[in-house]
Amino acid sequence: MTADPFDAVRATGWQVDVLDLAGVTDKAGFMDRCARALRLPEWFGRNWDALADCLGDPDWGPAEPGRLLVVRRWQGYAAARPDEWETARDVLDEAAVSGDGGTLAVVLALGAFV
């Protein structure tokens, strides 16, 4: 196994971002983690609409040939705030696109990885 499980993905030209939600128990924590981990722009308003806008922004979102967004250790947040997690999942699901402008693939990791 390589030092990073996503080396093979990066080798194809894809960008990989890992959103680690360990310890996140509320929307504010989720938004802060998104802002830091995903290096979102300064104008990110830390609400669901702003997150959707950032994820769909050609300057951040879909990339050529693609961007893989891996969400890991999300289960604690999902258990603590199921309604918020459902909204987060919906925003991430709607952001996942593939087209001429590139691809944004979003996956929820099950289990641990390096």
PyMOL commands that set and color helices and strands:
alter all, ss='L'
color gray80, all
select helices_A, chain A and resi 7-11+27-37+48-56+75-80+82-95
alter helices_A, ss='H'
color red, helices_A
select strands_A, chain A and resi 15-20+67-72+97-99+102-108
alter strands_A, ss='S'
color yellow, strands_A
deselect
rebuild
show_as cartoon
